[in-house]
């Protein structure tokens, strides 16, 4: 899965910008995020699983890991 593409898809569906996403992340997190910092983490590939989980939660998704047979 390409995280950047997935987040851009969610942003598009919700007519939201990276800055608005950062504002929502700041509301529920003790860390300080900006639209630029989120985008930079996606470009560099340094977004943590916890941060992706938080973003998914903001868009009303739950991450679930499944064993591959």
C-alpha positions in Angstrom: 0.0 0.0 0.0 1.2 3.5 -0.9 0.5 5.5 2.3 0.7 8.8 0.5 -1.8 7.8 -2.1 -4.1 6.4 0.5 -4.0 9.6 2.6 -4.4 11.8 -0.5 -7.5 9.6 -1.4 -9.0 10.2 2.1 -8.2 13.9 1.9 -9.9 14.1 -1.5 -13.0 12.2 -0.4 -13.4 14.5 2.6 -12.5 17.7 0.7 -9.7 18.3 3.2 -6.2 19.8 3.0 -3.0 18.7 4.8 -3.4 21.8 7.0 -6.9 20.8 8.1 -5.7 17.2 8.7 -2.8 18.6 10.8 -5.3 20.7 12.9 -7.3 17.6 13.6 -4.2 15.6 14.5 -3.2 18.4 16.9 -6.6 18.2 18.6 -6.2 14.5 19.5 -2.4 14.3 19.9 0.1 15.8 22.2 2.5 16.4 19.2 2.5 19.4 17.0 1.8 18.8 13.3 1.6 21.1 10.3 0.4 20.3 6.8 4.0 20.6 5.6 5.4 18.2 8.2 2.9 15.5 7.3 3.5 15.9 3.6 7.3 15.8 4.2 7.0 12.6 6.3 5.1 11.0 3.4 7.6 12.1 0.8 10.6 10.9 3.0 8.8 7.7 4.0 9.1 8.4 7.7 5.5 8.5 8.8 5.1 6.2 11.8 2.6 3.4 12.1 1.1 5.3 15.1 0.7 8.4 13.0 -0.9 6.5 10.2 -3.2 4.9 12.7 -4.2 8.3 14.0 -4.9 9.6 10.5 -7.0 6.5 9.7 -9.0 7.1 12.9 -9.6 10.8 11.9 -11.2 9.5 8.7 -13.2 6.8 10.6 -11.1 3.8 9.5 -9.5 1.1 11.7 -6.3 -0.6 10.7 -6.3 -4.3 11.0 -3.5 -6.8 10.3 -4.3 -10.2 8.9 -2.1 -13.2 8.5 -1.4 -14.2 4.9 -1.9 -17.9 4.3 
